[in-house]
Amino acid sequence: MSNRNIRVSELLKREVSEILHTRYQKESVAITVTGVDVSPDHSQATVYYSSLADQTDHWSSQRFLDRVSGKIRHEVGKRIVLKRIPALKFEFDDALSQGYRINDIIDSLEMTDDQRED
């Protein structure tokens, strides 16, 4: 990824997060923007988010983000100067739940090692 793409990704991440938490406070209270991937031509951007809520709330968060993505894109266009404001696609980032699962596996392995020593 080029330096420009990295800078644009970080700028979009900051702006989308700020828009969500100022303009849509009630709906986005449990949503955290974890990253943004921008296409090389800056026409598309995938915004990754995590949710502190359970699985059913994850789907409602996805529906909410899909519904307001055009409005968020428009607001981003007002705040930053880019030749082309990318279309925003929101995807759930399940890295947090994968991390918990890996920690559980490691903990279970440590427990079996402790039981072998006894």
ZAKOLKOL-958403 format. One record per residue (C-alpha): x, y, z; residue in one letter; chain; residue number from 1. Coordinates in Angstrom, 3 decimals. Example, Ala and Ser with C-alpha at 12.3 -4.5 7.8 and 13.67 -1.06 7.14 Angstrom:
! residues 2
<xx->12.300; yy->-4.500; zz->7.800; rest->A; kette->A; nr->1>
<xx->13.670; yy->-1.060; zz->7.140; rest->S; kette->A; nr->2>
//
This chain:
! residues 118
<xx->0.000; yy->0.000; zz->0.000; rest->M; kette->A; nr->1>
<xx->1.370; yy->3.423; zz->-0.948; rest->S; kette->A; nr->2>
<xx->1.944; yy->6.175; zz->1.563; rest->N; kette->A; nr->3>
<xx->-0.908; yy->8.170; zz->0.045; rest->R; kette->A; nr->4>
<xx->-3.336; yy->5.256; zz->0.478; rest->N; kette->A; nr->5>
<xx->-2.227; yy->4.841; zz->4.076; rest->I; kette->A; nr->6>
<xx->-2.778; yy->8.547; zz->4.776; rest->R; kette->A; nr->7>
<xx->-6.184; yy->8.538; zz->3.064; rest->V; kette->A; nr->8>
<xx->-7.192; yy->5.391; zz->4.989; rest->S; kette->A; nr->9>
<xx->-6.251; yy->6.926; zz->8.336; rest->E; kette->A; nr->10>
<xx->-7.991; yy->10.192; zz->7.459; rest->L; kette->A; nr->11>
<xx->-11.182; yy->8.362; zz->6.474; rest->L; kette->A; nr->12>
<xx->-11.033; yy->6.245; zz->9.629; rest->K; kette->A; nr->13>
<xx->-10.805; yy->9.327; zz->11.823; rest->R; kette->A; nr->14>
<xx->-13.529; yy->11.257; zz->9.984; rest->E; kette->A; nr->15>
<xx->-16.021; yy->8.371; zz->9.737; rest->V; kette->A; nr->16>
<xx->-15.554; yy->7.601; zz->13.430; rest->S; kette->A; nr->17>
<xx->-16.049; yy->11.236; zz->14.380; rest->E; kette->A; nr->18>
<xx->-19.173; yy->11.542; zz->12.214; rest->I; kette->A; nr->19>
<xx->-20.660; yy->8.382; zz->13.699; rest->L; kette->A; nr->20>
<xx->-20.055; yy->9.481; zz->17.267; rest->H; kette->A; nr->21>
<xx->-21.198; yy->13.082; zz->16.887; rest->T; kette->A; nr->22>
<xx->-24.052; yy->12.922; zz->14.395; rest->R; kette->A; nr->23>
<xx->-25.358; yy->9.418; zz->15.194; rest->Y; kette->A; nr->24>
<xx->-24.580; yy->9.186; zz->18.915; rest->Q; kette->A; nr->25>
<xx->-27.518; yy->7.026; zz->19.931; rest->K; kette->A; nr->26>
<xx->-27.209; yy->4.463; zz->17.135; rest->E; kette->A; nr->27>
<xx->-23.427; yy->4.161; zz->17.134; rest->S; kette->A; nr->28>
<xx->-22.654; yy->4.076; zz->20.848; rest->V; kette->A; nr->29>
<xx->-21.406; yy->0.457; zz->20.652; rest->A; kette->A; nr->30>
<xx->-19.624; yy->0.798; zz->17.272; rest->I; kette->A; nr->31>
<xx->-15.865; yy->1.265; zz->16.917; rest->T; kette->A; nr->32>
<xx->-14.214; yy->1.896; zz->13.549; rest->V; kette->A; nr->33>
<xx->-11.191; yy->-0.406; zz->13.520; rest->T; kette->A; nr->34>
<xx->-9.764; yy->0.261; zz->10.077; rest->G; kette->A; nr->35>
<xx->-10.284; yy->1.403; zz->6.511; rest->V; kette->A; nr->36>
<xx->-8.980; yy->-0.108; zz->3.272; rest->D; kette->A; nr->37>
<xx->-9.025; yy->2.196; zz->0.261; rest->V; kette->A; nr->38>
<xx->-8.802; yy->0.979; zz->-3.326; rest->S; kette->A; nr->39>
<xx->-5.762; yy->2.241; zz->-5.290; rest->P; kette->A; nr->40>
<xx->-7.935; yy->4.613; zz->-7.361; rest->D; kette->A; nr->41>
<xx->-9.784; yy->5.856; zz->-4.230; rest->H; kette->A; nr->42>
<xx->-13.181; yy->4.956; zz->-5.655; rest->S; kette->A; nr->43>
<xx->-14.052; yy->2.393; zz->-2.951; rest->Q; kette->A; nr->44>
<xx->-13.328; yy->2.189; zz->0.755; rest->A; kette->A; nr->45>
<xx->-14.104; yy->-0.706; zz->3.055; rest->T; kette->A; nr->46>
<xx->-14.690; yy->0.487; zz->6.610; rest->V; kette->A; nr->47>
<xx->-14.152; yy->-2.225; zz->9.223; rest->Y; kette->A; nr->48>
<xx->-15.988; yy->-1.881; zz->12.515; rest->Y; kette->A; nr->49>
<xx->-16.419; yy->-3.848; zz->15.697; rest->S; kette->A; nr->50>
<xx->-19.386; yy->-3.849; zz->18.003; rest->S; kette->A; nr->51>
<xx->-19.516; yy->-4.294; zz->21.747; rest->L; kette->A; nr->52>
<xx->-23.009; yy->-5.697; zz->21.420; rest->A; kette->A; nr->53>
<xx->-24.011; yy->-9.311; zz->20.872; rest->D; kette->A; nr->54>
<xx->-24.585; yy->-10.998; zz->17.493; rest->Q; kette->A; nr->55>
<xx->-28.172; yy->-9.773; zz->17.020; rest->T; kette->A; nr->56>
<xx->-27.065; yy->-6.188; zz->17.626; rest->D; kette->A; nr->57>
<xx->-24.238; yy->-6.745; zz->15.137; rest->H; kette->A; nr->58>
<xx->-26.823; yy->-7.251; zz->12.389; rest->W; kette->A; nr->59>
<xx->-28.780; yy->-4.177; zz->13.440; rest->S; kette->A; nr->60>
<xx->-25.526; yy->-2.185; zz->13.422; rest->S; kette->A; nr->61>
<xx->-24.794; yy->-3.457; zz->9.911; rest->Q; kette->A; nr->62>
<xx->-28.258; yy->-2.444; zz->8.703; rest->R; kette->A; nr->63>
<xx->-27.863; yy->0.986; zz->10.302; rest->F; kette->A; nr->64>
<xx->-24.438; yy->1.550; zz->8.712; rest->L; kette->A; nr->65>
<xx->-25.664; yy->0.392; zz->5.309; rest->D; kette->A; nr->66>
<xx->-28.616; yy->2.780; zz->5.595; rest->R; kette->A; nr->67>
<xx->-26.525; yy->5.870; zz->6.454; rest->V; kette->A; nr->68>
<xx->-23.399; yy->5.148; zz->4.380; rest->S; kette->A; nr->69>
<xx->-24.396; yy->7.684; zz->1.714; rest->G; kette->A; nr->70>
<xx->-24.999; yy->10.383; zz->4.307; rest->K; kette->A; nr->71>
<xx->-21.659; yy->9.621; zz->5.962; rest->I; kette->A; nr->72>
<xx->-19.913; yy->9.780; zz->2.578; rest->R; kette->A; nr->73>
<xx->-21.545; yy->13.153; zz->1.897; rest->H; kette->A; nr->74>
<xx->-20.444; yy->14.483; zz->5.294; rest->E; kette->A; nr->75>
<xx->-16.895; yy->13.191; zz->4.733; rest->V; kette->A; nr->76>
<xx->-16.885; yy->15.056; zz->1.412; rest->G; kette->A; nr->77>
<xx->-17.701; yy->18.294; zz->3.227; rest->K; kette->A; nr->78>
<xx->-14.931; yy->17.794; zz->5.783; rest->R; kette->A; nr->79>
<xx->-11.963; yy->16.678; zz->3.689; rest->I; kette->A; nr->80>
<xx->-10.601; yy->17.665; zz->0.302; rest->V; kette->A; nr->81>
<xx->-10.003; yy->14.737; zz->-2.024; rest->L; kette->A; nr->82>
<xx->-10.315; yy->14.498; zz->-5.778; rest->K; kette->A; nr->83>
<xx->-12.724; yy->11.607; zz->-5.346; rest->R; kette->A; nr->84>
<xx->-14.581; yy->10.693; zz->-2.167; rest->I; kette->A; nr->85>
<xx->-14.732; yy->6.893; zz->-2.072; rest->P; kette->A; nr->86>
<xx->-17.966; yy->4.935; zz->-1.787; rest->A; kette->A; nr->87>
<xx->-18.133; yy->3.474; zz->1.719; rest->L; kette->A; nr->88>
<xx->-18.815; yy->-0.196; zz->2.363; rest->K; kette->A; nr->89>
<xx->-19.069; yy->-1.293; zz->5.986; rest->F; kette->A; nr->90>
<xx->-17.897; yy->-4.753; zz->7.092; rest->E; kette->A; nr->91>
<xx->-17.915; yy->-6.274; zz->10.555; rest->F; kette->A; nr->92>
<xx->-14.403; yy->-6.902; zz->11.891; rest->D; kette->A; nr->93>
<xx->-14.495; yy->-10.107; zz->13.905; rest->D; kette->A; nr->94>
<xx->-10.832; yy->-9.926; zz->14.933; rest->A; kette->A; nr->95>
<xx->-11.850; yy->-9.200; zz->18.521; rest->L; kette->A; nr->96>
<xx->-13.924; yy->-12.377; zz->18.813; rest->S; kette->A; nr->97>
<xx->-11.164; yy->-14.365; zz->17.090; rest->Q; kette->A; nr->98>
<xx->-8.692; yy->-12.985; zz->19.617; rest->G; kette->A; nr->99>
<xx->-10.918; yy->-14.097; zz->22.491; rest->Y; kette->A; nr->100>
<xx->-11.219; yy->-17.548; zz->20.945; rest->R; kette->A; nr->101>
<xx->-7.427; yy->-17.841; zz->20.577; rest->I; kette->A; nr->102>
<xx->-6.949; yy->-16.750; zz->24.196; rest->N; kette->A; nr->103>
<xx->-9.452; yy->-19.401; zz->25.337; rest->D; kette->A; nr->104>
<xx->-7.548; yy->-22.061; zz->23.389; rest->I; kette->A; nr->105>
<xx->-4.237; yy->-20.972; zz->24.909; rest->I; kette->A; nr->106>
<xx->-5.762; yy->-20.943; zz->28.390; rest->D; kette->A; nr->107>
<xx->-7.125; yy->-24.454; zz->27.907; rest->S; kette->A; nr->108>
<xx->-3.712; yy->-25.668; zz->26.745; rest->L; kette->A; nr->109>
<xx->-2.066; yy->-24.109; zz->29.794; rest->E; kette->A; nr->110>
<xx->-4.614; yy->-25.813; zz->32.039; rest->M; kette->A; nr->111>
<xx->-3.888; yy->-29.216; zz->30.528; rest->T; kette->A; nr->112>
<xx->-0.137; yy->-28.614; zz->30.976; rest->D; kette->A; nr->113>
<xx->-0.724; yy->-27.722; zz->34.653; rest->D; kette->A; nr->114>
<xx->-2.794; yy->-30.890; zz->35.110; rest->Q; kette->A; nr->115>
<xx->0.008; yy->-33.001; zz->33.625; rest->R; kette->A; nr->116>
<xx->2.522; yy->-31.576; zz->36.111; rest->E; kette->A; nr->117>
<xx->0.297; yy->-32.520; zz->39.064; rest->D; kette->A; nr->118>
//
